[in-house]
Amino acid sequence: MSNRELRTLSVPEGVAGERIDSALTRVLGLSRTAVVKLLEDGDITTGGKAMPKSDRVTAGQIIDVLMPAPINTDPIPLTPLEGLTIVYDDQDIVVIDKPIGCAAHPSPGWTGPTVVGALMAAGYSISTSGPAERQGIVHRLDVGTSGLMIVAKSDKAFHVLKDAFRNRTVYKIYHAMVQGHMDPTTGTIDAPIDRHPKEDHRFAVMATGKESITHYEVIEFYRGVSMVKIELETGRTHQIRVHFSALHHPLVGDTTYGADPVLAKSLQMSRPWLHAAELRFAHPVTGEALNFHAPYPADLTRSLALLSDAVPRTTLVSTRFVTTRFHFCNTWGLLISRALPKLGRSERG
């Protein structure tokens, strides 16, 4: 006898317009891999008909889901992680400086260390809110991205921080090295992102995608590359990598999105040159304004030394530059630009 649950749900307005696989990942708390498997097996239906994963949902749509059988009730592997730095810790949150090679949480196919497992191995208690394998995780960094992450320790902190990220009141600052010289030197990339139509492991700028907004400012020019400071207004998967690749300035080392492998090798980069350098947010319980910074890890510092030794560089004075907004054009499927007055974050709507 099957122990699988048949669940009927009405699509909430918050995910209306999203692809069925993305929407149900959020609504059901399942991994995207699990949702795709259900779709492929015909276990997700509407009006008695199986739904393909390219379908988009509408508010109030009734969907039947034959949930997967309960599996793997094993505890999260407690794996100590060398290089994990605790930046801040109290009874509600812990802020870490995540090394590369570490996922935020367990997922199908990932056998390496995780932030959740490493913190639990070190004796930290994590919020039990959220799906079991994602306990305490309120945002994520890619396996190949280093830098700052917040993890919730109390249930109240978890829910308040999830709302803060959803309402875009957490300021996330990244530093990236991109190929070529960015022109203009400050700008906003406003281009929707969705899963790549042909390569499931990649994402792309798509007219049908979710709103995705990236603000940037060039910090420094080296020969052939630019050091860029980035502020994310939204937090889509691979957002920075996709946006700069779309502008033909892929991140150094990011061969998945078109980076030059010869340049990556010369700078000894085996991952995208991307670091979550700063986090600013209100403490979820006390309301105290918090601001954290993380220094570059060894591989990024080494690549900068190689650049500094090999080529001249120019430090920029940002007050001279005009801000440009790159906007997605549905007709051409291209990014076009138009000049805008330069705005600080506090002046943006």
C-alpha positions in Angstrom: 0.0 0.0 0.0 1.3 3.4 -1.0 2.0 5.9 1.9 2.0 8.8 -0.5 -0.2 11.8 0.3 -2.5 13.4 -2.3 -2.5 17.1 -1.6 -4.8 19.6 -3.3 -3.8 23.2 -3.2 -4.9 26.6 -4.5 -2.1 28.6 -6.0 -1.4 31.7 -3.9 -1.1 35.1 -5.5 2.5 35.4 -4.4 3.7 32.8 -6.9 1.2 33.6 -9.7 2.9 33.7 -13.1 5.8 31.5 -12.1 6.7 28.2 -13.7 5.1 25.3 -12.0 8.4 23.8 -10.8 9.5 27.1 -9.3 6.1 27.8 -7.7 5.7 24.4 -6.1 9.3 24.4 -4.8 8.3 27.5 -2.8 4.8 26.5 -1.8 5.5 22.9 -0.8 9.0 23.3 0.6 10.3 20.5 -1.6 13.6 20.7 -3.5 13.3 21.7 -7.2 14.7 18.3 -8.2 11.9 16.5 -6.3 9.2 18.7 -7.9 10.6 18.1 -11.4 10.6 14.3 -10.7 6.9 14.6 -9.7 6.1 16.5 -12.9 8.0 14.0 -15.1 6.1 11.1 -13.4 2.7 12.8 -14.0 2.1 13.2 -10.3 1.2 16.9 -10.6 -2.2 17.6 -12.3 -4.7 20.3 -12.8 -8.2 19.5 -14.1 -7.2 15.9 -14.3 -4.3 16.6 -16.8 -0.6 16.2 -16.0 1.3 19.5 -16.0 4.6 20.0 -17.9 7.3 21.8 -16.1 7.1 24.7 -18.5 3.5 25.5 -17.4 2.9 28.8 -15.5 0.5 28.9 -12.7 -2.3 31.4 -12.1 -3.7 32.7 -8.8 -6.4 30.4 -7.5 -5.6 27.6 -9.8 -6.4 24.2 -8.3 -3.5 21.7 -8.5 -3.3 18.1 -7.2 0.0 16.8 -6.1 0.8 13.2 -5.2 3.5 14.0 -2.7 6.7 11.8 -2.6 6.8 9.0 -0.2 8.6 9.9 3.1 12.3 9.2 2.6 15.5 9.8 4.3 14.7 10.7 7.9 18.3 10.5 8.7 19.7 13.5 10.5 21.7 16.1 8.6 25.4 15.0 8.3 27.4 16.8 10.9 30.5 17.7 9.0 33.1 20.1 10.6 34.2 22.6 8.0 37.7 24.0 7.8 37.7 27.7 7.0 34.2 28.5 8.3 34.5 31.8 10.3 32.0 32.9 12.8 31.6 36.7 12.3 28.8 37.3 14.8 26.8 35.1 17.2 23.9 35.6 19.6 20.9 33.6 20.7 18.9 34.5 17.6 21.3 34.6 14.7 24.8 33.6 13.6 26.6 35.4 10.8 29.3 33.4 9.0 32.0 33.9 6.4 31.4 30.9 4.2 34.3 29.3 2.4 34.0 28.0 -1.2 33.2 24.3 -1.7 30.4 24.4 0.8 26.6 24.3 0.1 24.2 26.2 2.2 22.1 23.1 3.0 21.8 19.4 1.9 20.3 18.8 -1.5 19.9 15.8 -3.8 23.2 14.9 -5.5 25.3 17.0 -3.1 27.7 15.0 -0.9 30.0 17.7 0.3 29.9 19.8 3.4 27.0 22.2 4.2 26.6 25.3 6.3 23.8 23.7 8.3 25.8 20.6 9.0 29.0 22.5 9.9 27.3 24.8 12.3 25.5 21.8 14.0 28.8 19.9 14.2 30.3 22.9 15.9 27.5 22.9 18.6 25.3 25.7 17.3 21.5 25.3 17.6 19.6 26.2 14.4 16.0 27.2 14.0 13.7 24.3 13.1 11.6 26.5 10.9 11.5 25.7 7.2 12.0 22.4 5.4 14.1 19.9 7.5 17.1 20.0 5.3 17.1 23.9 5.2 16.6 24.6 8.8 17.7 28.1 9.7 18.6 29.1 6.1 17.1 32.4 5.2 19.3 33.0 2.1 21.9 31.2 0.2 25.3 31.5 -1.5 26.4 29.3 -4.3 28.9 26.5 -3.5 31.5 28.5 -5.5 30.8 31.8 -3.8 32.6 32.9 -0.6 31.5 35.5 2.0 28.8 36.5 4.4 25.7 34.5 5.2 23.1 34.9 8.0 21.6 31.7 9.6 18.7 31.9 12.0 19.0 30.2 15.4 15.5 31.1 16.7 12.2 30.6 15.0 11.3 34.3 15.4 14.6 35.3 13.7 13.9 32.9 10.8 10.5 34.3 10.0 11.5 38.0 10.4 14.6 37.5 8.3 12.7 35.7 5.6 10.3 38.7 5.4 13.2 41.1 5.4 14.8 39.4 2.4 11.4 39.2 0.7 10.8 42.9 1.3 14.4 43.8 0.2 15.4 45.5 3.4 18.6 43.4 3.7 21.5 45.1 1.8 23.8 42.6 0.2 27.1 43.9 -1.2 29.3 41.7 -3.4 32.7 42.3 -5.0 33.3 40.7 -8.4 36.0 40.7 -11.0 34.5 40.8 -14.5 36.2 40.5 -17.9 36.7 43.7 -19.9 36.2 47.3 -18.8 32.6 48.2 -17.8 31.3 51.2 -19.6 29.5 53.0 -18.1 31.3 52.6 -14.8 28.1 52.8 -12.7 24.7 51.3 -13.6 21.7 49.3 -12.9 20.9 46.0 -14.7 17.1 45.5 -14.8 16.6 42.2 -16.7 14.3 39.3 -15.8 15.9 35.9 -15.1 14.5 32.4 -15.6 15.9 28.9 -16.0 17.7 28.4 -19.3 15.3 26.9 -21.8 17.8 24.2 -22.9 20.4 23.8 -20.1 18.7 23.0 -16.8 21.8 23.8 -14.7 22.0 27.3 -16.0 19.8 30.5 -15.9 19.4 33.2 -18.5 17.9 36.6 -19.1 14.4 35.8 -20.4 11.3 37.9 -21.1 9.2 35.4 -19.1 11.5 35.5 -16.1 11.3 37.0 -12.6 12.2 40.6 -12.0 15.9 40.8 -11.3 17.7 44.1 -10.5 21.5 44.5 -10.0 23.2 47.8 -9.1 27.0 48.1 -9.8 29.9 50.5 -9.6 33.4 49.9 -10.9 36.0 50.1 -8.1 39.1 49.7 -10.1 40.3 48.9 -13.7 43.1 46.4 -14.4 44.2 45.6 -17.9 41.4 43.6 -19.4 39.3 43.3 -16.3 37.2 45.4 -13.9 36.8 45.1 -10.1 33.1 45.8 -9.5 31.1 46.5 -6.3 27.5 45.1 -6.6 24.4 45.6 -4.7 21.5 43.2 -5.2 18.0 44.5 -5.1 16.6 41.1 -5.8 18.2 37.7 -5.1 17.6 35.3 -8.0 19.7 32.2 -8.4 23.0 33.0 -10.3 21.7 36.6 -10.7 25.1 38.4 -10.7 26.6 35.7 -13.0 23.7 35.9 -15.5 23.5 39.7 -15.6 27.1 40.4 -16.2 27.3 37.5 -18.8 24.4 39.1 -20.6 26.4 42.3 -20.8 29.3 40.4 -22.3 31.3 40.9 -19.1 31.3 37.5 -17.5 32.9 37.0 -14.1 36.5 35.9 -14.3 36.6 32.1 -13.8 32.9 31.6 -14.5 33.3 29.3 -17.5 29.6 28.2 -17.1 28.6 31.6 -18.2 31.2 32.3 -20.9 34.3 33.3 -19.1 37.7 32.9 -20.8 39.3 29.7 -19.4 42.8 30.9 -20.4 42.4 34.0 -18.3 41.0 32.0 -15.4 44.0 29.7 -15.5 46.4 32.6 -15.7 44.9 34.0 -12.5 44.7 30.6 -10.9 40.9 30.9 -10.6 38.9 27.7 -10.5 35.6 29.3 -9.6 33.7 32.6 -10.3 35.5 35.6 -8.9 32.7 36.6 -6.6 32.6 37.4 -2.9 29.8 38.4 -0.5 31.7 41.3 1.1 29.1 43.1 3.2 25.7 42.6 4.8 23.6 45.3 6.4 20.3 44.5 8.1 18.2 45.2 11.2 18.6 42.5 13.9 15.4 40.4 13.7 14.6 40.6 17.4 16.3 43.7 18.8 16.0 45.9 15.7 19.7 47.0 16.1 21.3 48.1 12.9 24.1 45.5 12.0 26.8 45.9 9.4 29.4 43.2 8.7 32.3 42.9 6.3 34.3 39.9 5.2 37.9 40.1 3.7 38.8 38.3 0.5 39.8 34.6 0.9 43.2 33.3 -0.2 42.3 32.5 -3.8 40.9 35.9 -4.6 43.8 37.7 -2.8 46.2 35.6 -4.9 44.5 36.5 -8.2 44.7 40.2 -7.3 48.4 39.9 -6.5 48.9 38.3 -9.9 47.0 41.1 -11.6 48.9 43.8 -9.6 52.2 42.2 -10.5 51.4 41.8 -14.2 49.5 44.9 -15.3 48.9 48.6 -14.5 45.7 49.5 -12.8 43.6 52.7 -12.4 41.7 53.6 -9.3 38.4 55.4 -10.2 36.8 58.4 -8.7 33.1 57.6 -9.0 31.8 61.2 -8.8 32.6 61.8 -12.4 30.5 59.1 -13.9 27.0 58.9 -15.2 24.7 56.1 -14.1 23.1 54.0 -16.8 20.2 51.6 -16.5 20.3 48.5 -18.6 16.8 47.4 -19.4 15.5 44.3 -21.1 13.9 44.8 -24.5 11.2 42.3 -25.2 11.2 43.0 -29.0 14.9 42.3 -29.6 15.6 40.1 -26.6 18.7 42.3 -25.9 19.8 44.6 -23.2 19.7 48.2 -24.2 20.7 51.3 -22.1 19.5 54.7 -21.4 21.2 57.4 -19.3 19.8 58.2 -15.9 20.8 60.6 -13.1 23.1 59.0 -10.7 21.3 57.8 -7.6 22.5 56.6 -4.2 20.6 53.7 -2.7 18.8 55.9 -0.3 17.3 57.9 -3.2 16.0 54.9 -5.1 12.3 54.1 -4.9 
